[in-house]
Amino acid sequence: MAVSALAWSCAGRERALAITHVTIIDATGASPRPDMTVSILRGRITAISPAAAANLPWRTTIVDGRGKFLIPGLADMHVHLTGAGEPDGSRKFIIPLLIANGITSVRDMGGYLESLLPLRQEIEEGKRLGPRIFLAGPYLDGNPPAFQPSLVVTNDAQALEDVRDLVRRGVDFIKVQSRLSRDEYFAIAKDCKSQHISFVGHVPDRVTAAEASAAGQKSIEHLTGVLRACSPDEPKLMREQFSAAAGKEKTVSSSVRQLDWDSELLHTFSEVQARALWAEFVANDTWQTPTLILLKQNAYPAENLAGTSDSRIRYLPRPVLARWLESAQRDAAGASQRENSLRKDLMARSEHIVGEMQQAGVNILAGSDTPAPFVYPGSALHEELALLVESGMTPMQALQAGTSRPAEFMGKSATQGTIEQGKVADLLLLDADPLVDIHNTKRIYGVVARGKFLDRAALDQLLSIAEMFAAGANAPPPVSQKHHL
């Protein structure tokens, strides 16, 4: 019988937990193992055995896994936890939705360290239930920066000072942005190497994807620069890109130039050039976080406006919803038939190259860019997994992009990312097989976060916290492991 996470708060000491008679999909690539029992104590997997041979300690809390499927907890490898307003935006909006959707690790790709570091500490100390957080802090960008918070880098000395300061403050990696100059981008790359820290992010507009790969950029986000690099006319496209984007005001002529550029980008795509680029990514161990769900939302702004009846809107704080609607209205306003067609074609080509990269051996990470407009925290990662499968990945490959691959990328394969003895007990218990249909990752029966089981009632309470916060009500204190288990 499954034990309610709420009822378990009365236990005088931490009990062992066992999920029995469950089918394990461990994300190593091995075949599913039916009728198994997974034993957990003090946040770790202590044993995995056939259910009939399991030797469970006295007073073990049993979760009956008959007919259910156990996968590792999911990792969203592109989020912005402070992107919805602090101090409560992350704690009462994003974090509850992440855990309720089975996301037990995140890579924060740009945010305010003043909020992120205390939040991570609260979670690590067990004062608050939340995912494991790997973070970058502020972006490193050119002048003017594209987003905040950013550190503007205009010379080599600034690059070194900023990298050193962020390392000192405890970031896990450095995030680069699109407006960096060539000189400062390569200075950052050199400084990261000297400081023994990886750098990730956008390929700056003035740098090619091949150059970024060769410079050691560990992951490329949103396929920035990738499609352009698949054209034999890339130098010409780079020159034209700045002409197309010239001027802050969107005029008829600038819009036409941008559409012409998008069209040329598509029509000059070369499979030969693409395969050569994939080989460079493999050779340089350059990972990709496509965030296809973000690209899809950008490609179909009118559908976002039509989707305001989505039931997930009830979880959105009103200022967030207002920003999302404003963004969709701006993107959809006056869009021509040609523009809409090009957006769809660019999305289709993006999916195509993700499938090609996977086949070529390029490592793919699942990430959503939540809370970008209409990229819903938590549930968006499940949409991303489905889009990865739509792109040509198998359900197992997509599942690994959200479990074992993130652990490998972050250097944590020894402790997380798969279901193996000795690893941390971050798990997702599903009502249906995700290898049959990847959409089944959304059919969540329960979540194990740091060894603590949250049943459906506890997950629904997390959703209620987010909904109450969105409505402006006085939400109860955030769910914590200590209070619930």
TORBA-573043 format. One record per residue (C-alpha): residue in one letter; x negated, y negated, z negated. Coordinates in steps of 0.02 Angstrom, whole numbers, padded with zeros to 5 digits. Layout:
REM TORBA-573043
[site A [X Y Z]]
...
END
This chain:
REM TORBA-573043
[site M [00000 00000 00000]]
[site A [-00067 -00170 00047]]
[site V [-00099 -00282 -00104]]
[site S [-00043 -00463 -00098]]
[site A [-00187 -00584 -00110]]
[site L [-00080 -00692 -00223]]
[site A [-00042 -00551 -00344]]
[site W [-00224 -00501 -00354]]
[site S [-00270 -00661 -00444]]
[site C [-00227 -00577 -00610]]
[site A [-00367 -00449 -00596]]
[site G [-00489 -00463 -00740]]
[site R [-00637 -00417 -00632]]
[site E [-00672 -00395 -00449]]
[site R [-00603 -00232 -00384]]
[site A [-00668 -00126 -00245]]
[site L [-00562 -00139 -00088]]
[site A [-00531 -00001 00038]]
[site I [-00444 -00009 00205]]
[site T [-00391 00170 00238]]
[site H [-00338 00272 00390]]
[site V [-00380 00128 00507]]
[site T [-00450 00127 00683]]
[site I [-00616 00035 00682]]
[site I [-00673 -00069 00831]]
[site D [-00843 -00118 00764]]
[site A [-00894 -00235 00909]]
[site T [-01058 -00142 00938]]
[site G [-00988 -00080 01104]]
[site A [-00952 00092 01032]]
[site S [-00784 00176 01061]]
[site P [-00647 00148 00932]]
[site R [-00653 00266 00782]]
[site P [-00480 00319 00722]]
[site D [-00428 00371 00546]]
[site M [-00575 00291 00456]]
[site T [-00591 00211 00285]]
[site V [-00694 00055 00252]]
[site S [-00746 00022 00072]]
[site I [-00789 -00153 00012]]
[site L [-00862 -00221 -00149]]
[site R [-00935 -00391 -00194]]
[site G [-00910 -00457 -00018]]
[site R [-01003 -00317 00070]]
[site I [-00955 -00160 00165]]
[site T [-01017 -00021 00051]]
[site A [-00961 00131 00150]]
[site I [-00879 00184 00312]]
[site S [-00816 00363 00323]]
[site P [-00679 00473 00395]]
[site A [-00524 00444 00290]]
[site A [-00516 00625 00234]]
[site A [-00694 00617 00164]]
[site A [-00684 00446 00080]]
[site N [-00738 00442 -00102]]
[site L [-00657 00288 -00177]]
[site P [-00701 00216 -00347]]
[site W [-00569 00212 -00483]]
[site R [-00453 00060 -00475]]
[site T [-00493 00028 -00292]]
[site T [-00365 -00084 -00210]]
[site I [-00297 00008 -00059]]
[site V [-00240 -00071 00104]]
[site D [-00153 00059 00212]]
[site G [-00221 00041 00388]]
[site R [-00117 00175 00473]]
[site G [-00075 00119 00649]]
[site K [-00186 -00034 00632]]
[site F [-00351 -00091 00706]]
[site L [-00498 -00167 00613]]
[site I [-00616 -00287 00702]]
[site P [-00750 -00406 00635]]
[site G [-00691 -00578 00584]]
[site L [-00694 -00698 00730]]
[site A [-00818 -00840 00756]]
[site D [-00770 -01001 00845]]
[site M [-00935 -01062 00914]]
[site H [-00879 -01238 00957]]
[site V [-00777 -01336 00831]]
[site H [-00778 -01510 00755]]
[site L [-00716 -01492 00577]]
[site T [-00721 -01679 00542]]
[site G [-00631 -01721 00704]]
[site A [-00460 -01741 00625]]
[site G [-00491 -01868 00487]]
[site E [-00581 -01851 00322]]
[site P [-00582 -01816 00179]]
[site D [-00428 -01706 00202]]
[site G [-00424 -01671 00389]]
[site S [-00540 -01522 00379]]
[site R [-00484 -01456 00210]]
[site K [-00295 -01464 00230]]
[site F [-00275 -01453 00418]]
[site I [-00416 -01364 00510]]
[site I [-00486 -01243 00379]]
[site P [-00319 -01164 00332]]
[site L [-00275 -01138 00515]]
[site L [-00444 -01059 00551]]
[site I [-00432 -00931 00412]]
[site A [-00248 -00895 00448]]
[site N [-00301 -00851 00625]]
[site G [-00441 -00734 00571]]
[site I [-00587 -00852 00605]]
[site T [-00717 -00820 00471]]
[site S [-00866 -00911 00547]]
[site V [-00883 -01074 00644]]
[site R [-01020 -01172 00729]]
[site D [-00985 -01357 00700]]
[site M [-01047 -01446 00855]]
[site G [-01050 -01625 00793]]
[site G [-00980 -01708 00638]]
[site Y [-01010 -01809 00481]]
[site L [-01136 -01726 00367]]
[site E [-01067 -01826 00220]]
[site S [-00910 -01718 00233]]
[site L [-00979 -01559 00308]]
[site L [-01117 -01523 00183]]
[site P [-01003 -01536 00028]]
[site L [-00870 -01433 00118]]
[site R [-00995 -01296 00159]]
[site Q [-01056 -01296 -00020]]
[site E [-00879 -01281 -00089]]
[site I [-00849 -01130 00022]]
[site E [-01016 -01048 -00018]]
[site E [-00986 -01070 -00205]]
[site G [-00814 -00989 -00192]]
[site K [-00722 -01148 -00242]]
[site R [-00629 -01152 -00076]]
[site L [-00579 -01020 00048]]
[site G [-00654 -01056 00217]]
[site P [-00763 -00992 00358]]
[site R [-00952 -00981 00356]]
[site I [-01011 -01146 00430]]
[site F [-01162 -01174 00540]]
[site L [-01183 -01358 00583]]
[site A [-01275 -01490 00682]]
[site G [-01222 -01653 00601]]
[site P [-01224 -01808 00714]]
[site Y [-01259 -01798 00899]]
[site L [-01419 -01860 00977]]
[site D [-01367 -01969 01125]]
[site G [-01417 -02116 01232]]
[site N [-01355 -02295 01223]]
[site P [-01208 -02317 01215]]
[site P [-01165 -02145 01143]]
[site A [-01015 -02050 01209]]
[site F [-00947 -02000 01037]]
[site Q [-00969 -02032 00854]]
[site P [-01056 -01989 00743]]
[site S [-01212 -02012 00849]]
[site L [-01393 -02057 00826]]
[site V [-01448 -02162 00974]]
[site V [-01617 -02108 01042]]
[site T [-01709 -02232 01154]]
[site N [-01891 -02186 01127]]
[site D [-02002 -02040 01078]]
[site A [-02031 -02103 00901]]
[site Q [-01843 -02110 00869]]
[site A [-01824 -01934 00938]]
[site L [-01953 -01863 00818]]
[site E [-01886 -01962 00669]]
[site D [-01707 -01907 00700]]
[site V [-01752 -01724 00724]]
[site R [-01857 -01722 00567]]
[site D [-01724 -01810 00464]]
[site L [-01587 -01690 00519]]
[site V [-01697 -01540 00480]]
[site R [-01732 -01614 00309]]
[site R [-01544 -01635 00279]]
[site G [-01513 -01452 00313]]
[site V [-01436 -01438 00487]]
[site D [-01444 -01270 00575]]
[site F [-01478 -01340 00749]]
[site I [-01486 -01504 00845]]
[site K [-01346 -01558 00963]]
[site V [-01390 -01658 01120]]
[site Q [-01266 -01760 01219]]
[site S [-01236 -01814 01398]]
[site R [-01305 -01992 01398]]
[site L [-01483 -01953 01345]]
[site S [-01617 -02012 01465]]
[site R [-01733 -01883 01541]]
[site D [-01882 -01941 01438]]
[site E [-01791 -01936 01272]]
[site Y [-01708 -01769 01311]]
[site F [-01876 -01686 01342]]
[site A [-01949 -01775 01189]]
[site I [-01810 -01699 01083]]
[site A [-01844 -01528 01159]]
[site K [-02029 -01543 01113]]
[site D [-01990 -01606 00938]]
[site C [-01866 -01465 00905]]
[site K [-01998 -01340 00954]]
[site S [-02125 -01419 00836]]
[site Q [-01996 -01419 00695]]
[site H [-01945 -01238 00730]]
[site I [-01762 -01279 00757]]
[site S [-01655 -01241 00908]]
[site F [-01561 -01371 01008]]
[site V [-01395 -01348 01096]]
[site G [-01259 -01451 01178]]
[site H [-01222 -01539 01341]]
[site V [-01342 -01542 01486]]
[site P [-01373 -01730 01501]]
[site D [-01314 -01808 01664]]
[site R [-01492 -01848 01718]]
[site V [-01558 -01673 01683]]
[site T [-01524 -01515 01783]]
[site A [-01458 -01356 01704]]
[site A [-01614 -01265 01763]]
[site E [-01725 -01396 01680]]
[site A [-01625 -01383 01519]]
[site S [-01645 -01195 01520]]
[site A [-01831 -01207 01551]]
[site A [-01848 -01337 01412]]
[site G [-01777 -01212 01287]]
[site Q [-01599 -01274 01263]]
[site K [-01523 -01124 01175]]
[site S [-01342 -01148 01227]]
[site I [-01252 -01251 01358]]
[site E [-01077 -01309 01312]]
[site H [-00926 -01328 01427]]
[site L [-01031 -01272 01577]]
[site T [-01101 -01450 01585]]
[site G [-01214 -01465 01735]]
[site V [-01192 -01282 01781]]
[site L [-01075 -01299 01929]]
[site R [-01179 -01443 01996]]
[site A [-01333 -01334 01984]]
[site C [-01249 -01204 02095]]
[site S [-01259 -01322 02244]]
[site P [-01410 -01334 02359]]
[site D [-01365 -01519 02367]]
[site E [-01389 -01546 02180]]
[site P [-01510 -01694 02198]]
[site K [-01385 -01782 02311]]
[site L [-01242 -01740 02193]]
[site M [-01340 -01811 02046]]
[site R [-01366 -01976 02137]]
[site E [-01184 -01985 02189]]
[site Q [-01124 -01940 02014]]
[site F [-01180 -02106 01944]]
[site S [-01103 -02200 02088]]
[site A [-00938 -02109 02062]]
[site A [-00939 -02148 01877]]
[site A [-00998 -02329 01895]]
[site G [-00896 -02460 01804]]
[site K [-00796 -02446 01645]]
[site E [-00628 -02481 01726]]
[site K [-00543 -02347 01827]]
[site T [-00509 -02427 01996]]
[site V [-00436 -02351 02154]]
[site S [-00606 -02349 02238]]
[site S [-00694 -02271 02088]]
[site S [-00558 -02139 02074]]
[site V [-00576 -02095 02258]]
[site R [-00765 -02084 02238]]
[site Q [-00742 -01966 02091]]
[site L [-00622 -01856 02190]]
[site D [-00740 -01852 02337]]
[site W [-00879 -01800 02220]]
[site D [-00773 -01661 02142]]
[site S [-00728 -01600 02314]]
[site E [-00910 -01597 02369]]
[site L [-00956 -01505 02209]]
[site L [-00834 -01367 02253]]
[site H [-00871 -01356 02438]]
[site T [-01060 -01349 02421]]
[site F [-01056 -01207 02293]]
[site S [-01183 -01074 02342]]
[site E [-01177 -00895 02278]]
[site V [-01363 -00878 02316]]
[site Q [-01403 -01034 02215]]
[site A [-01289 -00975 02075]]
[site R [-01372 -00804 02063]]
[site A [-01543 -00887 02051]]
[site L [-01479 -00997 01909]]
[site W [-01406 -00848 01816]]
[site A [-01576 -00763 01829]]
[site E [-01657 -00916 01750]]
[site F [-01530 -00916 01608]]
[site V [-01566 -00733 01574]]
[site A [-01755 -00757 01583]]
[site N [-01749 -00908 01465]]
[site D [-01615 -00835 01350]]
[site T [-01499 -00982 01383]]
[site W [-01327 -00945 01312]]
[site Q [-01162 -01017 01375]]
[site T [-01010 -01076 01277]]
[site P [-00886 -01110 01419]]
[site T [-00740 -01173 01310]]
[site L [-00622 -01123 01450]]
[site I [-00473 -01170 01344]]
[site L [-00537 -01350 01340]]
[site L [-00567 -01349 01527]]
[site K [-00391 -01281 01553]]
[site Q [-00313 -01420 01449]]
[site N [-00412 -01548 01547]]
[site A [-00356 -01470 01711]]
[site Y [-00170 -01471 01669]]
[site P [-00130 -01632 01572]]
[site A [00050 -01637 01633]]
[site E [00080 -01465 01560]]
[site N [00014 -01527 01394]]
[site L [00147 -01662 01392]]
[site A [00279 -01535 01437]]
[site G [00216 -01422 01299]]
[site T [00265 -01535 01155]]
[site S [00395 -01405 01108]]
[site D [00253 -01287 01061]]
[site S [00291 -01222 00886]]
[site R [00111 -01258 00833]]
[site I [00146 -01444 00839]]
[site R [00216 -01432 00664]]
[site Y [00038 -01408 00601]]
[site L [-00026 -01569 00679]]
[site P [-00049 -01724 00570]]
[site R [00043 -01867 00653]]
[site P [-00115 -01968 00695]]
[site V [-00189 -01815 00779]]
[site L [-00032 -01783 00881]]
[site A [-00026 -01966 00932]]
[site R [-00207 -01957 00996]]
[site W [-00171 -01796 01089]]
[site L [-00017 -01868 01175]]
[site E [-00108 -02029 01219]]
[site S [-00249 -01928 01298]]
[site A [-00130 -01819 01399]]
[site Q [-00029 -01968 01457]]
[site R [-00186 -02059 01511]]
[site D [-00252 -01908 01606]]
[site A [-00085 -01872 01690]]
[site A [-00039 -02051 01732]]
[site G [-00040 -02082 01918]]
[site A [-00132 -01922 01958]]
[site S [-00117 -01887 02143]]
[site Q [-00077 -01719 02219]]
[site R [-00258 -01709 02276]]
[site E [-00322 -01744 02101]]
[site N [-00210 -01612 02022]]
[site S [-00262 -01486 02155]]
[site L [-00447 -01521 02126]]
[site R [-00426 -01502 01938]]
[site K [-00350 -01330 01963]]
[site D [-00485 -01280 02087]]
[site L [-00622 -01334 01967]]
[site M [-00543 -01232 01828]]
[site A [-00531 -01079 01941]]
[site R [-00713 -01098 01994]]
[site S [-00766 -01115 01812]]
[site E [-00680 -00951 01770]]
[site H [-00763 -00871 01921]]
[site I [-00939 -00919 01868]]
[site V [-00910 -00859 01689]]
[site G [-00868 -00687 01756]]
[site E [-01021 -00693 01869]]
[site M [-01135 -00745 01727]]
[site Q [-01072 -00603 01618]]
[site Q [-01107 -00478 01756]]
[site A [-01281 -00551 01780]]
[site G [-01323 -00530 01595]]
[site V [-01303 -00709 01536]]
[site N [-01248 -00712 01354]]
[site I [-01074 -00788 01329]]
[site L [-01006 -00861 01167]]
[site A [-00822 -00892 01128]]
[site G [-00786 -01070 01075]]
[site S [-00636 -01186 01084]]
[site D [-00691 -01367 01050]]
[site T [-00552 -01383 00924]]
[site P [-00474 -01508 00884]]
[site A [-00488 -01581 01059]]
[site P [-00317 -01628 01132]]
[site F [-00201 -01477 01137]]
[site V [-00339 -01362 01078]]
[site Y [-00254 -01298 00921]]
[site P [-00368 -01251 00775]]
[site G [-00375 -01064 00751]]
[site S [-00256 -01004 00884]]
[site A [-00357 -01087 01024]]
[site L [-00496 -00960 01001]]
[site H [-00374 -00819 01038]]
[site E [-00327 -00911 01198]]
[site E [-00512 -00926 01239]]
[site L [-00535 -00738 01221]]
[site A [-00391 -00710 01342]]
[site L [-00467 -00832 01467]]
[site L [-00633 -00742 01456]]
[site V [-00545 -00581 01504]]
[site E [-00453 -00673 01642]]
[site S [-00625 -00727 01704]]
[site G [-00679 -00547 01727]]
[site M [-00748 -00496 01558]]
[site T [-00685 -00335 01481]]
[site P [-00586 -00348 01319]]
[site M [-00737 -00276 01227]]
[site Q [-00853 -00405 01303]]
[site A [-00733 -00545 01258]]
[site L [-00717 -00476 01082]]
[site Q [-00906 -00471 01065]]
[site A [-00915 -00652 01126]]
[site G [-00815 -00696 00970]]
[site T [-00900 -00577 00846]]
[site S [-01068 -00492 00874]]
[site R [-01138 -00616 01000]]
[site P [-01115 -00766 00885]]
[site A [-01203 -00672 00745]]
[site E [-01346 -00631 00863]]
[site F [-01356 -00811 00923]]
[site M [-01366 -00879 00745]]
[site G [-01495 -00748 00694]]
[site K [-01371 -00663 00577]]
[site S [-01352 -00493 00660]]
[site A [-01426 -00407 00507]]
[site T [-01284 -00468 00397]]
[site Q [-01130 -00504 00503]]
[site G [-01042 -00491 00670]]
[site T [-01005 -00304 00671]]
[site I [-00923 -00177 00556]]
[site E [-01069 -00082 00481]]
[site Q [-01120 -00029 00307]]
[site G [-01210 -00165 00211]]
[site K [-01141 -00309 00314]]
[site V [-01031 -00447 00246]]
[site A [-00847 -00402 00237]]
[site D [-00772 -00530 00357]]
[site L [-00638 -00430 00447]]
[site L [-00477 -00445 00543]]
[site L [-00340 -00314 00527]]
[site L [-00226 -00307 00680]]
[site D [-00059 -00226 00715]]
[site A [-00109 -00177 00893]]
[site D [-00262 -00129 00995]]
[site P [-00357 -00280 01067]]
[site L [-00449 -00167 01190]]
[site V [-00283 -00123 01271]]
[site D [-00229 -00305 01276]]
[site I [-00343 -00444 01215]]
[site H [-00189 -00545 01165]]
[site N [-00168 -00421 01021]]
[site T [-00301 -00517 00924]]
[site K [-00157 -00634 00882]]
[site R [-00057 -00493 00799]]
[site I [-00137 -00517 00629]]
[site Y [-00085 -00408 00483]]
[site G [-00219 -00469 00364]]
[site V [-00389 -00552 00349]]
[site V [-00537 -00502 00242]]
[site A [-00640 -00658 00204]]
[site R [-00800 -00629 00104]]
[site G [-00728 -00465 00042]]
[site K [-00561 -00537 -00014]]
[site F [-00403 -00472 00069]]
[site L [-00272 -00598 00123]]
[site D [-00109 -00515 00170]]
[site R [00025 -00588 00281]]
[site A [00104 -00684 00136]]
[site A [-00061 -00767 00092]]
[site L [-00095 -00811 00274]]
[site D [00078 -00886 00289]]
[site Q [00042 -00991 00136]]
[site L [-00111 -01060 00224]]
[site L [-00002 -01106 00372]]
[site S [00119 -01190 00252]]
[site I [-00021 -01294 00178]]
[site A [-00065 -01358 00351]]
[site E [00118 -01390 00392]]
[site M [00149 -01485 00231]]
[site F [-00006 -01590 00257]]
[site A [00050 -01629 00434]]
[site A [00219 -01683 00371]]
[site G [00141 -01796 00241]]
[site A [00206 -01696 00094]]
[site N [00106 -01664 -00063]]
[site A [00025 -01500 -00016]]
[site P [-00031 -01380 -00153]]
[site P [-00217 -01362 -00187]]
[site P [-00309 -01275 -00044]]
[site V [-00316 -01086 -00057]]
[site S [-00476 -01026 -00137]]
[site Q [-00548 -00854 -00161]]
[site K [-00559 -00882 -00347]]
[site H [-00376 -00928 -00367]]
[site H [-00306 -00794 -00256]]
[site L [-00415 -00646 -00286]]
END
